[in-house]
Amino acid sequence: MPSFDIVSKVDAQTFDNAMNNAKKEILNRYDFSTSKSTIDHDKKTNVITVVTEDDMKLKAIQDTIISKMIKQNLDAASLDFGKEQYASGNMIRKEITIKEGLDKEIAKKIVAKIKSSGLKVQGSIMEDQVRVQGKNIDDLQAVIALCRKEDFGQPLQFINMRS
C-alpha cells in the first residue's frame, strides 16, 4: 500500500552552517564592534541564546540569523522567538527555540484536514510525524499539494514515499 510521512525537521548540519555564518557576519559588522553581544547554540536542546545590549542589536541579530537560514534553504518558520528577558546589568537575553517534530495539536489538524478533503487516504499520527496511506499514488500527491497550500504554523517535509 503506497504511503509517505509528513514530518517537521531541520537539517542539523545545514543549520549549524547558517549559525556559523551569522556569527561571523555579526562579529565583522561595524555597529557590533564595541558590543558585548553573544550568540550560543546548544545543539542538545536546540536552543539559541542571544545576549546583547539593546533592542536594536537584538533585532539585527534576529534578522541576520533568519537571512542566513534562508540562504541555506532552511525555513525560518521553524524558529520560535521567545520573549526578551533582562539579564544582569543592561543586557537583554532572548532564547530562540528550533521547532522539530510535529506536536499533537498540529498533527491532529493535519489529519483532520486530510479527512475533510474527501480523498481516499488514511492519516495516522505516529509519535512526532503523520503517516498517510492510500491505494492510489495520485491521491497521496493530492494530499501533499493540500498540505503545502495550508499553513500549519510549522514547515512540513514529505519523506519516505513508498509505492
C-alpha positions, -999 to 999 in steps of 0.1 A, spaced: 0 0 0 16 33 -10 24 57 18 45 87 29 54 105 61 48 142 70 75 155 93 89 187 105 127 186 108 157 209 104 189 196 90 214 199 118 245 204 97 229 230 74 215 248 104 249 248 121 264 263 89 238 290 89 245 298 126 283 300 120 278 323 90 255 345 112 281 347 140 308 356 115 288 384 100 278 399 133 314 398 146 325 417 115 298 443 115 309 479 124 279 485 147 288 454 168 325 463 171 322 476 207 293 453 216 293 425 241 268 405 222 269 367 223 251 340 203 252 305 217 237 274 201 230 245 223 228 215 199 214 191 225 183 212 234 181 231 200 180 265 217 199 296 205 206 321 233 213 357 223 226 382 248 230 419 237 227 454 250 196 468 233 165 460 212 181 474 180 210 450 182 187 421 191 166 428 161 197 430 139 209 396 152 175 380 146 174 394 111 209 381 104 200 346 116 169 345 95 187 357 64 214 331 68 188 304 72 171 315 41 204 314 22 209 278 33 174 269 21 160 264 56 125 276 66 127 304 92 92 294 104 109 266 123 123 292 148 102 301 179 112 335 192 106 337 229 102 368 250 131 391 259 144 388 294 165 413 311 198 398 322 224 413 346 231 450 341 217 465 310 218 433 289 189 416 271 186 378 268 164 361 242 160 323 237 151 311 202 139 276 201 141 254 170 108 236 164 114 200 154 88 173 152 50 177 150 33 183 183 0 165 189 -22 196 181 -6 202 147 -7 165 138 -44 164 147 -50 194 125 -32 177 96 -52 145 100 -84 164 102 -76 184 71 -68 151 52 -101 135 63 -121 166 54 -106 167 19 -126 137 8 -96 119 -7 -94 81 -2 -64 81 21 -59 75 57 -37 96 80 -24 83 113 -3 100 140 30 82 148 49 99 176 61 132 160 50 125 124 19 117 104 18 87 81 -5 89 51 -16 57 33 -38 52 3 -44 29 -26 -36 54 -53 -3 74 -56 -23 103 -72 -43 107 -40 -11 108 -20 2 136 -42 -30 154 -38 -26 153 0 10 167 -4 -4 196 -25 -32 201 0 -7 203 29 16 227 10 -13 251 5 -23 251 41 -4 270 68 0 248 99 25 272 116 54 249 111 74 239 80 65 204 67 86 179 48 73 149 30 95 119 32 96 81 27 73 79 -3 67 42 -9 47 27 -37 
